[in-house]
Amino acid sequence: MASPPTKKDIERRAYQLWQQAGMPEGRDQEFYWEAEQQLKEELRSLRTQDAEYAVEPRERSKREADTLASEFE
């Protein structure tokens, strides 16, 4: 399972965002916050995907089959 973003991860992402925005002055907190939110959302997404794949394969296959069947009704 993925671990929460570290301060270094957030700083790296914030720096990338700052560069992409043209390196404006005085907005460091804004980029830090945005980076933190993005990384947390990515973690939530990974955890959701992990949970979906953790479902017992037979149950997942049945659910996928039901979904396909409903598309042809």
N, C-alpha and C positions, 0 to 999 in steps of 0.2 A: 504494500500500500504506500502511496506517496505521502511524504511528510509535509507539514505546513511550510510555507515559504520562509526562508531565513531573512534576516535584515539585509544580508549581502545579496540575496536573490532580488529583493525588492529594490535595492539601490541600483543593481545592474539594469533591471527593467526600467526604472525611473530615468536612468541615464539615456537609455535607448529612446524612450518617449521624448525626452528633452531634446535630443539630437534631431529626431524626426520633426519636431515642432519648430526647428530653426534656432535652437539654443537661446530662447528668450531669458532675460534676467528676472530674478525675483519671483519665480514660480516654482521653486524647488519643492515646497510642500504639496502643491497641486500635483506635480508629477509623481511624487512619492505615494500620495494617496491613490492616484489612478493605477500605479503599478501594483500596489498592494491589493486593490480590488480585482484587477485582472488576474493576478496569480491565485487569489482565493477562489475566483470563479472557475479557473482552469482546474484547480484541485477538486472543487465540487463536481465538476463535469467528469473527471477521472473516477471519482468515487462512485458516481452514478453508473458509469459504464462498468466498473468492477462489480457492482451489485447486480446489474443485469446479467452479467456472465456467470455470476455465482449461482444463479437459479439452476436447479437440477436440469440437466440437458433434455430429458424426456419432456418435462413440463415446458421448457423453452421451445422445443420442436413442435409440440402440440399447439402452443400459442401462435407460433409463426405459421403453421399450417392453417389454423383457424383464420388468421389474418388474410392469408392468400385466398382461402376459400371465399371469404366475404367479398373480396374484390371482384370475383366472378359471378356474384349473385345479381 
